[in-house]
């Protein structure tokens, strides 16, 4: 949400505060993300999952600045590119929520299959 706040900031102090809030949000989310991602994968699938996550992160680190510059040139402002960057964490949180719920339902259904 902090990247959306950067769009409406009128001065440098507000922009800096919003970007600091963004950095705090990212670092707070990292522990939850890696803990849940590794918890959803089996021991044999963890190296592949970690490699896939890091590959997607590297690809976004390469393509992100180009997309940011392209959208800035196309629209004349950073508002669209900041909105696009702000949607990334929202989609990641939704995917994590959906995956964790499906994982929890699998655990509950496997517990019911065991006779008492």
C-alpha positions in Angstrom: 0.0 0.0 0.0 2.9 2.3 0.5 3.7 2.3 -3.2 0.2 3.6 -3.8 0.8 6.3 -1.2 3.9 7.5 -3.1 1.7 8.4 -6.0 -0.2 11.0 -4.0 2.8 12.4 -2.0 3.3 16.1 -2.7 6.7 16.5 -1.1 9.9 14.7 -0.6 9.3 13.9 3.1 6.0 12.2 2.3 7.6 10.2 -0.5 10.5 9.1 1.8 8.1 8.1 4.5 6.0 6.1 2.1 9.1 4.3 0.6 10.3 3.5 4.2 6.9 2.0 4.9 7.2 0.0 1.8 10.6 -1.4 2.8 9.3 -2.2 6.3 6.4 -4.1 4.7 8.6 -6.1 2.4 11.0 -7.1 5.2 8.2 -8.1 7.5 6.6 -10.2 4.8 9.9 -12.1 3.9 9.8 -14.4 7.0 6.2 -15.4 6.5 6.7 -15.9 2.8 9.7 -18.2 3.1 8.3 -20.1 6.0 5.1 -20.8 4.3 6.7 -21.6 0.9 9.1 -24.1 2.4 6.3 -25.5 4.6 4.1 -26.3 1.5 6.9 -28.1 -0.3 8.1 -31.6 0.4 11.8 -32.2 1.2 12.6 -33.3 -2.3 10.7 -30.4 -3.9 12.3 -27.7 -1.8 15.4 -27.1 -3.8 13.4 -26.8 -7.0 10.9 -24.5 -5.3 13.6 -22.2 -4.0 15.3 -22.1 -7.4 12.0 -21.2 -9.1 11.3 -18.5 -6.5 14.8 -17.0 -6.9 14.6 -17.3 -10.8 11.3 -15.3 -10.8 12.8 -12.7 -8.4 15.9 -12.4 -10.6 13.7 -12.0 -13.7 11.6 -9.3 -12.1 14.8 -7.5 -11.0 16.0 -7.5 -14.6 12.6 -6.7 -16.3 11.2 -4.4 -13.6 13.4 -1.3 -14.4 12.6 -1.7 -18.1 8.9 -1.9 -17.5 9.1 1.1 -15.1 10.9 3.2 -17.7 8.6 2.1 -20.5 5.5 3.0 -18.5 7.0 6.3 -17.5 7.8 7.2 -21.1 4.3 6.0 -22.3 2.3 7.9 -19.7 4.6 10.8 -18.7 4.5 10.0 -15.0 5.5 7.4 -12.5 2.0 6.9 -11.3 1.1 3.9 -13.5 4.5 2.2 -12.9 4.2 2.6 -9.2 0.6 1.2 -9.3 1.9 -1.8 -11.2 4.7 -2.3 -8.7 2.2 -2.0 -5.9 0.1 -4.8 -7.3 2.9 -7.3 -7.2 2.9 -7.7 -3.4 -0.9 -7.8 -3.4 -0.9 -10.7 -5.9 1.9 -12.4 -3.9 -0.1 -12.1 -0.7 -3.3 -13.5 -2.4 -1.4 -16.4 -3.8 0.1 -17.2 -0.4 -3.3 -17.0 1.2 -4.8 -19.3 -1.4 -1.9 -21.8 -1.2 -1.9 -21.9 2.6 -5.7 -22.5 2.7 -5.5 -25.3 0.2 -2.6 -26.8 2.1 -4.6 -26.5 5.4 -7.6 -28.2 3.8 -5.4 -31.1 2.6 -4.1 -31.5 6.2 -7.6 -31.5 7.6 -8.9 -34.0 5.0 -6.0 -36.4 5.6 -6.6 -36.3 9.4 -10.3 -37.3 8.8 -9.2 -40.2 6.7 -7.5 -41.9 9.6 -10.0 -44.1 11.5 -10.5 -43.6 15.2 
